[in-house]
């Protein structure tokens, strides 16, 4: 059975953390945070480009892309813009989707907000969309993100060897996923079958 595509994405909330559809003017909030080189590197942005200021045109394109995705959310923490979360390649027949998250406020990293965002999105994926599997890709040197995903129940299922070229070096792209049965077991507090 196929679930209709939501349009726009539903609001997802956990106390002071809100995932909401993109709104007019979000590009300004994205522009204000600019580009932080340490964060940009986690998205495979070359150091040379990561040093450049984020432009209004780039911020507008970011907002347009997110607004066009029926499974895309602006992430706010304590009513302040934090970043984005979205699903791509949503296949309701196969029950599969790919998750991506990006936080742009360096001061908010390392506070457990990523885990909370992923938990909200996974609850939506498995409880509302009734997906079977949610996958993602993460650069091998992004240890912070991998710790977050593992804590949320994702398991490494493979790697694309030397698939990413950043600052003159090749690194692996890690493939991770979580199945509905694993999500349910984690939610119940037991180990996956």
Secondary structure, DSSP 8 states (H G I E B T S, - for coil): ------SS---EEETTEEEE---TTHHHHHHHH---HHHHHHTT--HHHHTS---HHHHHHHHHHHHH-TTEEEEEETTEEEEEEEEEEEETTTTEEEEEEEE--GGGTTSSHHHHHHHHHHHIIIIIS--SEEEEEEETT-HHHHHHHHHTT-EEEEEEEEEEEETTEEEEEEEEEEEHHHHHHHHHTS---
